[in-house]
Amino acid sequence: MGVSGAGKTTLGKALAVRLGWPFQEGDDLHPPANIAKMSAGIPLTDADRAPWLAAVGAWIDRRIAQSGGGVITCSALKAAYRRMLTEGRPSVRLVYLDADQPIIAQRIAARKGHFMPQSLMASQFADLEPPTADEQAIAVPAGLPIEQQVGGVLKALDL
């Protein structure tokens, strides 16, 4: 979890490969209306995010039902969103990619072909409620090399 540009996809894919688990890009579960809205530079509302979060939760439920692990990316910027994804799912662990605005601005400016424009960066940080200690999220500095990020997550998960 984390703001757009924090490196969720890169870390998620690397973790999935290391663990031999399926990977799901959470952005691919957005309804087309959400993609169109973000592409136009319009921030999503809680109501816009509700069907997307339900789709993310459904993917998690399918993995749990199959008794398998999995890695899915999701911004989950607000505590309420994270509760939607974790309540009743005790095996779910959150990994928070902690990044400051200069790093994110540089990354968003450099990436090509993504629907999230740099103009929405401020709204991402405005919505961000970093996880609190009771959420037991694994915090990873987004600026670390990917292998260090993966190693930190695996150590925190005791895997």
MDAnalysis code that builds the backbone (N, CA, C; Angstrom):
import MDAnalysis as mda
import numpy as np

u = mda.Universe.empty(477, n_residues=159, atom_resindex=np.repeat(np.arange(159), 3), trajectory=True)
u.add_TopologyAttr("name", ["N", "CA", "C"] * 159)
u.add_TopologyAttr("resid", np.arange(1, 160))
u.add_TopologyAttr("resname", ["MET", "GLY", "VAL", "SER", "GLY", "ALA", "GLY", "LYS", "THR", "THR", "LEU", "GLY", "LYS", "ALA", "LEU", "ALA", "VAL", "ARG", "LEU", "GLY", "TRP", "PRO", "PHE", "GLN", "GLU", "GLY", "ASP", "ASP", "LEU", "HIS", "PRO", "PRO", "ALA", "ASN", "ILE", "ALA", "LYS", "MET", "SER", "ALA", "GLY", "ILE", "PRO", "LEU", "THR", "ASP", "ALA", "ASP", "ARG", "ALA", "PRO", "TRP", "LEU", "ALA", "ALA", "VAL", "GLY", "ALA", "TRP", "ILE", "ASP", "ARG", "ARG", "ILE", "ALA", "GLN", "SER", "GLY", "GLY", "GLY", "VAL", "ILE", "THR", "CYS", "SER", "ALA", "LEU", "LYS", "ALA", "ALA", "TYR", "ARG", "ARG", "MET", "LEU", "THR", "GLU", "GLY", "ARG", "PRO", "SER", "VAL", "ARG", "LEU", "VAL", "TYR", "LEU", "ASP", "ALA", "ASP", "GLN", "PRO", "ILE", "ILE", "ALA", "GLN", "ARG", "ILE", "ALA", "ALA", "ARG", "LYS", "GLY", "HIS", "PHE", "MET", "PRO", "GLN", "SER", "LEU", "MET", "ALA", "SER", "GLN", "PHE", "ALA", "ASP", "LEU", "GLU", "PRO", "PRO", "THR", "ALA", "ASP", "GLU", "GLN", "ALA", "ILE", "ALA", "VAL", "PRO", "ALA", "GLY", "LEU", "PRO", "ILE", "GLU", "GLN", "GLN", "VAL", "GLY", "GLY", "VAL", "LEU", "LYS", "ALA", "LEU", "ASP", "LEU"])
u.atoms.positions = np.array([
    [0.833, -1.172, 0.000],
    [0.000, 0.000, 0.000],
    [0.878, 1.236, 0.000],
    [0.302, 2.339, -0.455],
    [1.021, 3.604, -0.493],
    [0.535, 4.445, -1.647],
    [1.052, 5.634, -1.738],
    [0.630, 6.550, -2.789],
    [1.078, 6.040, -4.160],
    [0.447, 6.572, -5.180],
    [0.831, 6.232, -6.542],
    [2.282, 6.635, -6.773],
    [3.046, 5.729, -7.355],
    [4.451, 5.994, -7.620],
    [5.400, 5.527, -6.527],
    [4.851, 4.979, -5.433],
    [5.707, 4.538, -4.323],
    [6.496, 3.287, -4.660],
    [6.043, 2.523, -5.637],
    [6.744, 1.296, -6.019],
    [5.998, 0.036, -5.645],
    [4.685, 0.137, -5.468],
    [3.891, -1.027, -5.058],
    [3.992, -2.167, -6.064],
    [3.902, -1.865, -7.341],
    [3.948, -2.910, -8.365],
    [5.320, -3.576, -8.394],
    [6.366, -2.782, -8.356],
    [7.719, -3.337, -8.391],
    [7.958, -4.250, -7.198],
    [7.624, -3.776, -5.998],
    [7.820, -4.590, -4.805],
    [6.885, -5.795, -4.812],
    [5.629, -5.583, -5.186],
    [4.672, -6.691, -5.205],
    [5.096, -7.818, -6.125],
    [5.531, -7.465, -7.318],
    [5.986, -8.495, -8.264],
    [7.218, -9.224, -7.730],
    [8.155, -8.474, -7.156],
    [9.370, -9.092, -6.625],
    [9.046, -10.030, -5.465],
    [8.143, -9.615, -4.583],
    [7.737, -10.492, -3.482],
    [7.054, -11.754, -3.996],
    [6.154, -11.579, -4.957],
    [5.426, -12.728, -5.498],
    [6.385, -13.738, -6.123],
    [7.375, -13.253, -6.845],
    [8.357, -14.150, -7.446],
    [9.138, -14.890, -6.359],
    [9.632, -14.157, -5.363],
    [10.412, -14.781, -4.289],
    [9.609, -15.809, -3.514],
    [8.305, -15.537, -3.324],
    [7.465, -16.435, -2.526],
    [6.763, -17.513, -3.368],
    [6.809, -17.361, -4.685],
    [6.106, -18.307, -5.550],
    [4.594, -18.154, -5.453],
    [4.146, -16.953, -5.187],
    [2.713, -16.674, -5.030],
    [2.192, -15.907, -6.241],
    [0.888, -16.003, -6.507],
    [0.308, -15.197, -7.574],
    [0.372, -13.703, -7.224],
    [0.473, -12.901, -8.265],
    [0.489, -11.441, -8.119],
    [-0.712, -10.863, -8.842],
    [-1.342, -9.868, -8.223],
    [-2.439, -9.145, -8.860],
    [-2.164, -7.648, -8.760],
    [-2.134, -6.995, -9.894],
    [-2.021, -5.537, -9.935],
    [-3.385, -4.969, -9.585],
    [-3.476, -4.323, -8.441],
    [-4.753, -3.785, -7.976],
    [-5.353, -2.757, -8.918],
    [-4.504, -1.973, -9.595],
    [-5.030, -0.973, -10.531],
    [-5.860, -1.616, -11.636],
    [-5.550, -2.858, -11.978],
    [-6.299, -3.546, -13.037],
    [-7.727, -3.876, -12.614],
    [-8.033, -3.744, -11.335],
    [-9.377, -4.046, -10.836],
    [-10.270, -2.806, -10.757],
    [-9.707, -1.646, -11.082],
    [-10.516, -0.424, -11.085],
    [-11.582, -0.499, -12.177],
    [-12.793, -0.061, -11.889],
    [-13.798, 0.049, -12.954],
    [-13.323, 1.070, -13.987],
    [-13.742, 0.915, -15.248],
    [-13.322, 1.864, -16.290],
    [-13.629, 3.326, -15.942],
    [-14.730, 3.572, -15.240],
    [-15.075, 4.951, -14.872],
    [-14.011, 5.557, -13.953],
    [-13.436, 4.753, -13.071],
    [-12.382, 5.260, -12.189],
    [-11.132, 5.623, -12.984],
    [-10.769, 4.763, -13.921],
    [-9.586, 5.022, -14.749],
    [-9.791, 6.311, -15.545],
    [-10.979, 6.468, -16.112],
    [-11.274, 7.672, -16.899],
    [-11.194, 8.916, -16.020],
    [-11.728, 8.824, -14.831],
    [-11.722, 9.959, -13.919],
    [-10.292, 10.349, -13.545],
    [-9.484, 9.364, -13.156],
    [-8.103, 9.653, -12.776],
    [-7.299, 10.162, -13.976],
    [-7.531, 9.569, -15.142],
    [-6.824, 10.005, -16.348],
    [-7.119, 11.462, -16.669],
    [-8.318, 11.910, -16.289],
    [-8.718, 13.301, -16.516],
    [-8.214, 14.221, -15.402],
    [-7.495, 13.650, -14.433],
    [-6.951, 14.459, -13.359],
    [-7.922, 14.732, -12.229],
    [-8.976, 13.919, -12.136],
    [-9.996, 14.092, -11.103],
    [-9.771, 13.040, -10.018],
    [-9.559, 13.483, -8.771],
    [-9.344, 12.503, -7.689],
    [-10.592, 11.662, -7.450],
    [-10.377, 10.421, -7.060],
    [-11.495, 9.534, -6.729],
    [-12.064, 9.884, -5.363],
    [-13.354, 9.641, -5.223],
    [-14.030, 9.809, -3.941],
    [-14.111, 8.444, -3.254],
    [-14.540, 8.456, -2.006],
    [-14.743, 7.186, -1.298],
    [-15.751, 6.323, -2.049],
    [-16.803, 6.939, -2.580],
    [-17.816, 6.185, -3.329],
    [-17.219, 5.569, -4.592],
    [-16.320, 6.295, -5.263],
    [-15.649, 5.758, -6.450],
    [-14.801, 4.547, -6.095],
    [-14.168, 4.609, -4.941],
    [-13.241, 3.545, -4.548],
    [-13.955, 2.295, -4.027],
    [-15.190, 2.420, -3.596],
    [-15.894, 1.293, -2.971],
    [-15.931, 0.041, -3.853],
    [-16.344, 0.110, -5.132],
    [-16.358, -1.128, -5.931],
    [-14.966, -1.678, -6.190],
    [-13.996, -0.804, -6.278],
    [-12.617, -1.244, -6.471],
    [-12.128, -1.987, -5.239],
    [-12.354, -1.420, -4.057],
    [-11.939, -2.091, -2.826],
    [-12.662, -3.425, -2.658],
    [-13.926, -3.488, -3.086],
    [-14.665, -4.758, -3.032],
    [-14.011, -5.788, -3.955],
    [-13.551, -5.357, -5.116],
    [-12.875, -6.270, -6.049],
    [-11.538, -6.743, -5.474],
    [-10.806, -5.857, -4.827],
    [-9.544, -6.239, -4.185],
    [-9.832, -7.265, -3.084],
    [-10.849, -6.992, -2.276],
    [-11.230, -7.921, -1.213],
    [-11.655, -9.276, -1.760],
    [-12.372, -9.275, -2.878],
    [-12.810, -10.536, -3.492],
    [-11.607, -11.350, -3.967],
    [-10.595, -10.672, -4.520],
    [-9.387, -11.379, -4.948],
    [-8.714, -12.017, -3.740],
    [-8.615, -11.268, -2.646],
    [-8.016, -11.799, -1.421],
    [-8.807, -13.014, -0.933],
    [-10.125, -12.904, -0.938],
    [-10.971, -14.017, -0.481],
    [-10.765, -15.271, -1.321],
    [-10.599, -15.097, -2.628],
    [-10.353, -16.263, -3.495],
    [-9.025, -16.930, -3.132],
    [-8.006, -16.139, -2.851],
    [-6.705, -16.712, -2.475],
    [-6.821, -17.440, -1.134],
    [-7.535, -16.856, -0.184],
    [-7.711, -17.495, 1.122],
    [-8.480, -18.803, 0.964],
    [-9.526, -18.786, 0.137],
    [-10.333, -19.993, -0.076],
    [-9.513, -21.115, -0.705],
    [-8.514, -20.748, -1.485],
    [-7.648, -21.741, -2.119],
    [-6.473, -22.120, -1.216],
    [-6.505, -21.624, 0.009],
    [-5.445, -21.893, 0.994],
    [-4.071, -21.534, 0.459],
    [-4.026, -20.450, -0.290],
    [-2.741, -20.045, -0.841],
    [-2.427, -18.607, -0.520],
    [-1.164, -18.284, -0.618],
    [-0.743, -16.913, -0.443],
    [-0.938, -16.145, -1.729],
    [-0.756, -14.877, -1.654],
    [-0.861, -14.028, -2.821],
    [-0.383, -12.636, -2.477],
    [-0.070, -11.869, -3.505],
    [0.367, -10.490, -3.344],
    [-0.495, -9.634, -4.261],
    [-1.121, -8.612, -3.679],
    [-1.931, -7.690, -4.455],
    [-1.557, -6.268, -4.080],
    [-1.505, -5.399, -5.060],
    [-1.219, -3.998, -4.799],
    [-2.519, -3.237, -4.638],
    [-2.489, -2.254, -3.768],
    [-3.662, -1.413, -3.518],
    [-3.161, -0.194, -2.760],
    [-3.568, 0.989, -3.167],
    [-3.091, 2.178, -2.461],
    [-3.542, 2.179, -1.011],
    [-4.790, 1.788, -0.737],
    [-5.308, 1.697, 0.635],
    [-4.862, 2.886, 1.473],
    [-5.081, 4.076, 0.954],
    [-4.558, 5.286, 1.578],
    [-5.177, 5.605, 2.928],
    [-6.424, 5.251, 3.119],
    [-7.115, 5.585, 4.362],
    [-7.267, 4.349, 5.253],
    [-7.282, 4.601, 6.556],
    [-7.448, 3.510, 7.521],
    [-8.754, 2.758, 7.260],
    [-9.798, 3.463, 6.882],
    [-11.089, 2.813, 6.613],
    [-10.973, 1.827, 5.455],
    [-10.196, 2.160, 4.442],
    [-10.005, 1.248, 3.308],
    [-9.258, -0.002, 3.772],
    [-8.249, 0.213, 4.595],
    [-7.460, -0.927, 5.078],
    [-8.306, -1.844, 5.962],
    [-9.191, -1.253, 6.755],
    [-10.092, -2.088, 7.564],
    [-10.992, -2.924, 6.663],
    [-11.461, -2.332, 5.558],
    [-12.297, -3.089, 4.618],
    [-11.552, -4.311, 4.078],
    [-10.259, -4.192, 3.931],
    [-9.452, -5.267, 3.343],
    [-8.922, -6.268, 4.360],
    [-8.870, -5.881, 5.627],
    [-8.264, -6.762, 6.620],
    [-9.253, -7.365, 7.617],
    [-10.345, -6.681, 7.905],
    [-11.287, -7.213, 8.902],
    [-11.852, -8.548, 8.434],
    [-11.788, -9.525, 9.329],
    [-12.250, -10.867, 8.996],
    [-11.256, -11.656, 8.160],
    [-10.107, -11.087, 7.931],
    [-9.054, -11.738, 7.148],
    [-7.747, -11.668, 7.946],
    [-7.639, -12.455, 9.007],
    [-6.475, -12.329, 9.898],
    [-5.143, -12.661, 9.247],
    [-5.144, -13.356, 8.131],
    [-3.875, -13.707, 7.494],
    [-3.340, -12.592, 6.593],
    [-4.131, -11.556, 6.353],
    [-3.690, -10.461, 5.479],
    [-2.698, -9.584, 6.230],
    [-1.591, -9.296, 5.563],
    [-0.582, -8.382, 6.112],
    [-0.396, -7.234, 5.133],
    [-0.311, -6.054, 5.664],
    [-0.099, -4.855, 4.861],
    [1.379, -4.500, 4.827],
    [1.841, -4.097, 3.654],
    [3.187, -3.568, 3.497],
    [3.021, -2.132, 3.028],
    [3.528, -1.203, 3.810],
    [3.398, 0.226, 3.531],
    [4.694, 0.760, 2.952],
    [4.628, 1.186, 1.705],
    [5.781, 1.822, 1.074],
    [5.752, 3.300, 1.433],
    [6.646, 3.679, 2.309],
    [6.706, 5.027, 2.849],
    [7.603, 5.874, 1.951],
    [7.029, 6.919, 1.373],
    [7.783, 7.765, 0.449],
    [7.415, 9.222, 0.668],
    [8.382, 10.097, 0.442],
    [8.073, 11.516, 0.547],
    [7.752, 12.080, -0.836],
    [7.206, 13.279, -0.835],
    [6.726, 13.861, -2.084],
    [7.804, 14.061, -3.144],
    [9.028, 14.481, -2.812],
    [10.035, 14.639, -3.867],
    [10.344, 13.336, -4.609],
    [10.430, 12.219, -3.870],
    [10.692, 10.929, -4.526],
    [9.534, 10.577, -5.453],
    [8.316, 10.748, -4.973],
    [7.134, 10.404, -5.775],
    [7.041, 11.305, -7.004],
    [7.285, 12.589, -6.851],
    [7.232, 13.511, -7.990],
    [8.209, 13.089, -9.074],
    [9.417, 12.709, -8.663],
    [10.437, 12.263, -9.621],
    [9.991, 10.987, -10.332],
    [9.448, 10.041, -9.584],
    [9.029, 8.769, -10.180],
    [7.850, 8.955, -11.135],
    [6.872, 9.736, -10.722],
    [5.691, 9.931, -11.583],
    [6.090, 10.655, -12.859],
    [6.980, 11.623, -12.747],
    [7.432, 12.358, -13.936],
    [8.162, 11.441, -14.908],
    [8.849, 10.425, -14.401],
    [9.648, 9.532, -15.243],
    [8.848, 8.396, -15.861],
    [7.696, 8.051, -15.284],
    [6.999, 6.878, -15.807],
    [6.103, 7.249, -16.980],
    [5.968, 6.285, -17.857],
    [5.192, 6.484, -19.089],
    [4.042, 5.484, -19.138],
    [2.929, 5.896, -19.697],
    [1.817, 4.979, -19.946],
    [0.948, 4.666, -18.751],
    [1.086, 5.387, -17.661],
    [0.237, 5.145, -16.492],
    [-0.860, 6.193, -16.470],
    [-2.049, 5.791, -16.037],
    [-3.195, 6.693, -16.061],
    [-3.145, 7.789, -15.005],
    [-2.335, 7.625, -13.963],
    [-2.313, 8.585, -12.863],
    [-1.392, 9.752, -13.203],
    [-1.962, 10.943, -13.434],
    [-1.105, 12.091, -13.762],
    [-0.454, 12.686, -12.518],
    [0.632, 13.394, -12.736],
    [1.359, 14.018, -11.630],
    [0.471, 15.015, -10.887],
    [-0.526, 15.565, -11.565],
    [-1.402, 16.551, -10.922],
    [-2.201, 15.965, -9.759],
    [-2.326, 14.646, -9.698],
    [-3.071, 14.018, -8.599],
    [-2.182, 13.650, -7.409],
    [-0.884, 13.915, -7.505],
    [0.022, 13.557, -6.419],
    [-0.398, 14.225, -5.110],
    [-0.738, 15.500, -5.157],
    [-1.110, 16.214, -3.929],
    [-2.339, 15.589, -3.287],
    [-3.303, 15.149, -4.099],
    [-4.509, 14.539, -3.525],
    [-4.188, 13.190, -2.891],
    [-3.217, 12.470, -3.444],
    [-2.794, 11.202, -2.843],
    [-2.234, 11.440, -1.439],
    [-1.351, 12.423, -1.322],
    [-0.765, 12.713, -0.008],
    [-1.794, 13.316, 0.946],
    [-2.761, 14.056, 0.413],
    [-3.812, 14.615, 1.276],
    [-4.678, 13.503, 1.856],
    [-4.934, 12.459, 1.075],
    [-5.763, 11.336, 1.534],
    [-4.997, 10.340, 2.398],
    [-3.673, 10.321, 2.270],
    [-2.866, 9.314, 2.962],
    [-2.981, 9.430, 4.480],
    [-3.383, 8.344, 5.084],
    [-3.357, 8.184, 6.539],
    [-2.367, 7.052, 6.803],
    [-1.116, 7.392, 7.118],
    [-0.138, 6.322, 7.329],
    [-0.652, 5.328, 8.367],
    [-0.336, 4.058, 8.191],
    [-0.805, 3.048, 9.138],
    [-0.318, 3.333, 10.553],
    [-1.165, 3.039, 11.499],
    [-0.812, 3.194, 12.909],
    [-0.277, 1.860, 13.430],
    [0.309, 1.897, 14.608],
    [0.930, 0.695, 15.190],
    [-0.064, -0.450, 15.319],
    [-1.332, -0.146, 15.623],
    [-2.314, -1.222, 15.804],
    [-2.633, -1.953, 14.500],
    [-2.296, -1.350, 13.350],
    [-2.528, -2.023, 12.071],
    [-1.434, -3.038, 11.753],
    [-0.326, -2.970, 12.450],
    [0.792, -3.886, 12.286],
    [1.282, -3.986, 10.843],
    [1.247, -2.871, 10.133],
    [1.760, -2.849, 8.763],
    [3.280, -2.911, 8.792],
    [3.829, -3.496, 7.771],
    [5.275, -3.549, 7.606],
    [5.665, -2.304, 6.824],
    [6.378, -1.395, 7.466],
    [6.781, -0.151, 6.806],
    [8.113, -0.358, 6.098],
    [8.147, 0.028, 4.836],
    [9.338, -0.127, 4.012],
    [9.647, 1.227, 3.382],
    [10.852, 1.757, 3.558],
    [11.210, 3.000, 2.881],
    [11.229, 2.788, 1.362],
    [10.463, 3.587, 0.659],
    [10.346, 3.427, -0.795],
    [11.654, 3.707, -1.528],
    [12.553, 4.443, -0.904],
    [13.812, 4.781, -1.557],
    [14.879, 3.698, -1.493],
    [14.628, 2.629, -0.726],
    [15.611, 1.536, -0.656],
    [15.653, 0.752, -1.957],
    [16.788, 0.138, -2.271],
    [16.838, -0.764, -3.424],
    [15.832, -1.905, -3.235],
    [15.305, -2.408, -4.323],
    [14.230, -3.403, -4.268],
    [14.634, -4.645, -3.477],
    [15.851, -5.110, -3.614],
    [16.264, -6.308, -2.870],
    [16.241, -6.070, -1.363],
    [16.577, -4.870, -0.945],
    [16.501, -4.546, 0.481],
    [15.043, -4.479, 0.938],
    [14.171, -3.944, 0.077],
    [12.742, -3.908, 0.404],
    [12.209, -5.323, 0.572],
    [12.497, -6.176, -0.399],
    [12.028, -7.565, -0.343],
    [12.563, -8.252, 0.903],
    [13.860, -8.111, 1.170],
    [14.460, -8.736, 2.340],
    [13.818, -8.269, 3.640],
    [13.524, -6.980, 3.730],
    [12.879, -6.448, 4.924],
    [11.489, -7.008, 5.130],
    [10.736, -7.137, 4.045],
    [9.383, -7.687, 4.155],
    [9.442, -9.162, 4.554],
    [10.309, -9.926, 3.904],
    [10.424, -11.355, 4.226],
    [10.847, -11.561, 5.672],
    [11.753, -10.734, 6.153],
    [12.185, -10.837, 7.549],
    [11.020, -10.505, 8.479],
    [10.275, -9.442, 8.188],
    [9.142, -9.054, 9.024],
    [8.047, -10.117, 9.034],
    [7.886, -10.804, 7.902],
    [6.883, -11.869, 7.820],
    [7.409, -13.184, 8.373],
    [8.694, -13.216, 8.708],
    [9.368, -14.428, 9.194],
    [9.293, -15.543, 8.147],
    [9.539, -15.149, 6.891],
    [9.515, -16.109, 5.784],
    [10.918, -16.257, 5.185],
])
